[in-house]
Amino acid sequence: QVQLVESGGGLVQAGASLRLSCAASGRTFSTYTMGWFRQAPGKEREVVSVISWAGRTTYYADSVKGRFTTSRDGAENRVYLQMNSLKPEDTAVYYCAAAKRTLATMTTWGESYGYDFWGQGTQVTVSA
């Protein structure tokens, strides 16, 4: 079993930055594909970014490309999402997710159902 705990959310003004952190437990964490998803009120959950188990491959949603960066620290079993130039439309609950497969084998890396474990979520609110 894997447990994921997000932190780092908060209330900020447009243009500000936040760094989300996802702490993971589980001895196989380093081999998992890790994703960040978000869900805004009244909207479907959507992928934000994905990072391979080795941290060498990353994918980003078009809406955040160039502003957000994801990385992982295997030694600390932690995944990060650096969010810069935040916009009001980034307001959502952000979730960390883990999939027990390599990113190369995931044809559905951007879909929620492709992931096996989820964190509790952390609220990010960006004011205009």
For each residue, the residues with C-beta under 8 A, 3 or more apart:
1: 26 117
2: 24 25 26 28 29 32 98 116 117
3: 24 25 26 117
4: 22 23 24 96 97 98 117 118 119
5: 22 23 24 96 119 120
6: 9 20 21 22 94 95 96 119 120 121 122
7: 20 21 22 23 122
8: 18 19 20 21 122
9: 6 18 20 94 122 123 124 125
10: 18 123 124 125
11: 125 126 127
12: 16 17 18 86 124 125 126 127
13: 16 126 127 128
14: 86 87 88 126 127 128
15: 85 86
16: 12 13 86 126
17: 12 82 83 84 85 86
18: 8 9 10 12 83 86 124
19: 8 80 81 82 83
20: 6 7 8 9 36 80 81 83 94 96 122 124
21: 6 7 8 78 79 80
22: 4 5 6 7 34 36 78 79 80 81 96 119
23: 4 5 7 76 77 78
24: 2 3 4 5 29 32 34 77 78 79 96 98
25: 2 3 29 77
26: 1 2 3 29 77
27:
28: 2 31 32 100
29: 2 24 25 26 32 74 77 98
30: 53 74 77
31: 28 53 100 102
32: 2 24 28 29 53 98 99 100
33: 50 51 52 53 98 99 101 102 103 106 109
34: 22 24 50 51 53 70 72 79 96 97 98 99
35: 47 48 49 50 51 96 97 98 99 109 115
36: 20 22 47 48 49 50 70 79 81 94 95 96 97
37: 45 46 47 48 94 95 97 112
38: 45 46 48 90 92 93 94 95 124
39: 43 44 45 46 92 93 95 121
40: 43 89 91 92 93
41:
42:
43: 39 40 46 92
44: 39
45: 37 38 39 95 112
46: 37 38 39 43 61
47: 35 36 37 50 59 61 109 110 111 112
48: 35 36 37 38 60 61 64 68 81 94
49: 35 36 58 59 60 61 64 68 69 70 81
50: 33 34 35 36 47 58 59 70 103 106 109 110
51: 33 34 35 55 57 58 70 71 72 79 103
52: 33 55 56 57 58 102 103 104
53: 30 31 32 33 34 102 103
54: 57
55: 51 52 58 71 72 74
56: 52
57: 51 52 54 103 104
58: 49 50 51 52 55 69 70
59: 47 49 50 103 109 110
60: 48 49 64 65 68 70
61: 46 47 48 49 64 65 110
62: 65
63: 89
64: 48 49 60 61 67 68 83 90
65: 60 61 62 68
66:
67: 64 83 84 85 86
68: 48 49 60 64 65 81 82 83 84
69: 49 58 81 82 84
70: 34 36 49 50 51 58 60 79 80 81 82
71: 51 55 79 80 82
72: 34 51 55 78 79 80
73: 76 77 78 79 80
74: 29 30 55 77
75:
76: 23 73
77: 23 24 25 26 29 30 73 74
78: 21 22 23 24 72 73
79: 21 22 24 34 36 51 70 71 72 73 96
80: 19 20 21 22 70 71 72 73
81: 19 20 22 36 48 49 68 69 70 94
82: 17 19 68 69 70 71
83: 17 18 19 20 64 67 68 86 90 124
84: 17 67 68 69
85: 15 17 67
86: 12 14 15 16 17 18 67 83 90 124 126
87: 14 90 126
88: 14 91 126 127 128
89: 40 63 126
90: 38 64 83 86 87 124 126
91: 40 88 124 125 126
92: 38 39 40 43 124
93: 38 39 40 121 122 123 124
94: 6 9 20 36 37 38 48 81 121 122 123 124
95: 6 36 37 38 39 45 118 119 120 121
96: 4 5 6 20 22 24 34 35 36 79 118 119
97: 4 34 35 36 37 112 115 117 118 119
98: 2 4 24 29 32 33 34 35 115 116 117 118
99: 32 33 34 35 106 109 114 115 116
100: 28 31 32 116
101: 33 105 106
102: 31 33 52 53 105 106
103: 33 50 51 52 53 57 59 106 109
104: 52 57
105: 101 102
106: 33 50 99 101 102 103 109 114
107:
108: 111 113 114
109: 33 35 47 50 59 99 103 106 114
110: 47 50 59 61 114
111: 47 108 114
112: 37 45 47 97 115
113: 108
114: 99 106 108 109 110 111
115: 35 97 98 99 112 118
116: 2 98 99 100
117: 1 2 3 4 97 98
118: 4 95 96 97 98 115
119: 4 5 6 22 95 96 97 122
120: 5 6 95
121: 6 39 93 94 95
122: 6 7 8 9 20 93 94 119
123: 9 10 93 94
124: 9 10 12 18 20 38 83 86 90 91 92 93 94
125: 9 10 11 12 91
126: 11 12 13 14 16 86 87 88 89 90 91
127: 11 12 13 14 88
128: 13 14 88
